Amino acid sequence: MGCCLHRFAHRKRAPLSLKRGVYILKRLSWGLIGGGQGSQIGFAHRSGAEIDGRFKLMAGAMDVDPNVAKSYGASLGLDPSRAYGTWQEMLQGEKSRDDRIDLVTVATPNATHFEISKAFLEAGFHVLCEKPMTMTVPEAQALVQIAKRPTAFAR
């Protein structure tokens, strides 16, 4: 199980809809960083999200090699414009889209979790980070503080 750092309380577009007096969680648009071809954790996240039915994989940067990342994303059915070569490209591409992803999963080597999670949180994305969340307690505390901040991003 990963650690979920979220900003749902600060969103202009809530992930819930009211139907007949009951709140229903909307299907979330999801992105995956890491977890590429041959990865056990990538398969676990993708299959779990598919079985759950509440997530739709819409974007990814799933390999350290940009060309492999793009081709693998396309092979999974991602729109080629959303099969990114790097997580930095994914961040830049998704934050400017009207239909940007709701949530990103960070399934990369442990030492990269802080940098990637921090960048996506600061851009207003919800983050599910594989464990360990960070390599140090101060990094983890910093992520928690970022996740608690109200965000000023426009949707």
C-alpha positions in Angstrom: 0.0 0.0 0.0 1.2 3.5 -0.8 0.8 6.7 1.1 -2.0 9.0 -0.2 -1.3 12.8 -0.1 -4.4 14.5 -1.3 -5.9 17.8 -1.9 -9.6 16.9 -2.4 -10.8 19.3 0.2 -9.2 22.2 -1.7 -10.5 21.4 -5.1 -13.0 23.4 -7.1 -14.2 20.3 -8.7 -15.0 17.7 -6.1 -14.6 14.0 -6.9 -18.0 13.4 -5.4 -21.5 13.8 -7.0 -24.8 13.7 -5.3 -27.3 11.2 -6.6 -30.6 10.6 -4.9 -29.3 12.0 -1.6 -26.1 9.7 -1.7 -22.6 10.9 -2.5 -21.0 8.8 -5.2 -17.3 8.9 -6.0 -16.8 9.9 -9.6 -14.4 7.9 -11.8 -11.0 9.5 -11.4 -8.6 10.3 -14.2 -5.3 8.7 -13.2 -1.7 9.0 -14.1 1.2 6.6 -13.4 4.9 7.5 -13.0 7.2 4.5 -13.0 5.8 0.9 -12.9 6.8 0.2 -16.5 6.9 -2.9 -18.6 8.0 -5.9 -16.5 7.4 -4.1 -13.3 5.4 -6.0 -10.6 4.2 -2.8 -8.9 3.1 -1.2 -12.2 1.0 -4.2 -13.0 -0.4 -4.3 -9.5 -1.5 -0.6 -9.7 -3.0 -0.9 -13.2 -4.9 -4.1 -12.5 -6.1 -2.9 -9.1 -7.4 0.3 -10.6 -9.1 -1.6 -13.5 -10.8 -4.1 -11.1 -12.0 -1.3 -8.8 -13.5 0.6 -11.8 -13.1 4.0 -10.1 -10.0 5.0 -12.0 -9.1 5.4 -15.6 -5.5 5.4 -16.6 -5.2 8.6 -18.8 -1.5 9.5 -18.6 1.9 8.0 -17.8 5.6 8.3 -17.7 6.4 4.7 -17.0 10.1 4.1 -17.8 13.4 5.8 -17.2 14.1 5.7 -21.0 11.9 8.3 -22.6 11.4 6.4 -25.8 10.4 3.2 -24.0 8.1 5.2 -21.7 6.3 6.8 -24.6 5.9 3.5 -26.5 4.9 1.5 -23.5 2.3 4.1 -22.6 0.9 4.0 -26.1 0.8 0.2 -26.0 -1.4 0.4 -22.9 -3.9 2.5 -24.9 -2.8 6.0 -23.7 -3.4 8.8 -26.1 0.1 9.4 -27.6 0.0 13.0 -26.3 -0.3 11.7 -22.8 2.3 8.9 -23.0 5.1 11.0 -21.6 8.9 10.4 -21.7 9.6 11.8 -18.3 7.7 12.7 -15.2 8.7 16.3 -15.7 7.1 16.3 -19.2 4.0 14.7 -17.6 3.8 17.4 -15.0 4.1 20.2 -17.6 1.7 18.6 -20.0 -1.0 17.7 -17.5 -1.0 20.9 -15.5 -1.9 22.9 -18.5 -4.8 20.6 -19.7 -8.4 21.3 -19.1 -8.9 17.6 -18.7 -5.9 17.1 -16.5 -5.6 13.9 -14.4 -7.2 13.9 -10.9 -4.5 11.7 -9.3 -1.0 10.6 -9.9 0.7 7.4 -8.5 4.4 7.6 -7.9 5.9 4.1 -8.3 9.5 4.9 -9.0 12.7 4.1 -7.1 12.4 5.1 -3.4 15.0 7.9 -3.6 12.9 9.8 -6.2 9.6 9.8 -4.3 10.1 13.1 -2.6 11.1 15.1 -5.6 8.3 13.8 -7.8 5.6 13.9 -5.1 6.5 17.4 -4.1 6.4 18.7 -7.6 2.9 17.2 -8.3 1.5 18.3 -4.9 2.8 21.9 -5.5 1.0 21.9 -8.9 -2.2 20.9 -7.2 -2.4 17.2 -8.0 -3.5 14.4 -5.7 -0.6 12.0 -5.1 -0.5 8.3 -4.2 3.1 7.5 -3.4 4.5 4.0 -3.0 6.2 3.3 0.2 8.4 4.5 1.6 6.9 8.0 1.0 10.4 9.5 1.4 13.9 8.6 2.5 13.8 10.9 5.6 11.3 12.1 8.2 11.9 15.8 7.4 11.0 15.1 3.7 7.9 13.3 4.7 6.9 16.1 7.0 7.4 18.6 4.2 5.1 16.6 1.9 2.4 16.5 4.5 2.7 20.3 5.0 2.4 20.9 1.2 -0.6 18.6 1.0 -2.3 20.5 3.7 -1.9 23.9 2.0 -4.9 25.4 0.2 -4.0 25.7 -3.5 -4.5 28.6 -5.8 -4.5 26.6 -9.1 -7.4 27.2 -11.5 -9.3 24.4 -13.2 
